[in-house]
Amino acid sequence: MGFSETLVLVVLAYLLFGPKKLPEIARTVGKALNEFKRASNEFKAQIASEISQLELETQRQQILPPAEPPAGSVAAGSSSATEATAESHPLLKAAPDA
C-alpha cells in the first residue's frame, strides 16, 4: 500500500466519521491491532515451547539402553567363569599339599 492509497483512506475516513469520531476509531483500531499482535506472539511462543519439548522427548527416545552381551559369552567378573577356567586349565589347578 503506497502513500497515495493511505492518503485517500485517511481522507475518506475523515469525511465519513468526522473529526470528533476519527481519533476514537483510531485508538480502538490501534488497541485491537496491539491485542492481535500480543495474541500472535503468545501463540508463537507456545508453538516453539511444544516443539522444543517434542525434540527433547525424541532425543530421550533415541538414547539406546546398554547392549546385551552376545549369546554364549561370559560376563566379566562372574564367579562361574573363574571356576570353569581353573578346572579346565592344568596350570591353574592348585598343587596338592604334601
N, C-alpha and C positions, 0 to 999 in steps of 0.2 A: 504494500500500500504506500503510495507516494505522498508527497506533501500536498499536491493539489486535491487528491481524494480526501485526505484528512481535513483539509480546509473546508471542502464542500460539506462534509459530515458535520463539522462544528457549526457552520452557518445554518445548516438545516435544523440541527438540534436547537440552536438559539431561537430560530423562528418558530419551531413547534412548541417548545416548552417555556420560552420566555426567560428573561434574565434572573428572575427570582427562583425559579424551579431548577434551572440548569446546574448550579453548584450542588444542590441537594442530590440530584440524579448522579452527578459525577462522583460524589462521595459514596453513594450507595454502590455504584459500579466498581469503584476502587476497593471498597470493603469486600465485595463479592469476589473480585479477582484475587485479592490477598488471601481470602479464605480458601479459594480453589488451589492457589499455589501451595499453601501450607498443607492441605489435604494430599496434594500430589507428592510433596516431599515426604510426608509420613508414609504414604503407600510405597514409595521407592525404598525408604529405609527398611520397611517391613519385608519387602521382597528380598532385599540384599541380606537381611538377617536370616531369612529362611534358606536362602541359597548357601550361605556360609555354614549353617547347621547341617544341611544335607551333604555338603562337602566333607565336613568332619565325620559324619556317620559313614560315608563312603570310604574315607581313609581308614577308619577303625575296622571296617569290614575287610579291607584289603590286607591288613596285617595278618600273616599266617601264623597258626599255632606251631610249636616246636614239632619237628618231623619225628616220626616213629622210627626206631632202628629197623634195618632190613630184617626180613624173616630169617631165622636161623643164626643170627648173630647174638653175641652175649653182651649184655650191658656192662659197662665198666664199673668195677667196684663190687660186683656181686660175689658172694662167698662160694656159690656153687661153681663158678668158673675157676676160681683158685684151687678148689679141691679137685676138680676134674684134671687140671693141668698137672698138679703134683702127683696124682695117681698114675697118669699116663706117661710121664717123662721119667726115665730111670735115674737121671742125675739129681732130680729134685726129691727123690724118696729119702727119708731120714735114715741115717745109718743106725743099725741096731746097737743098743747099749751092751757093752761087754761085761 
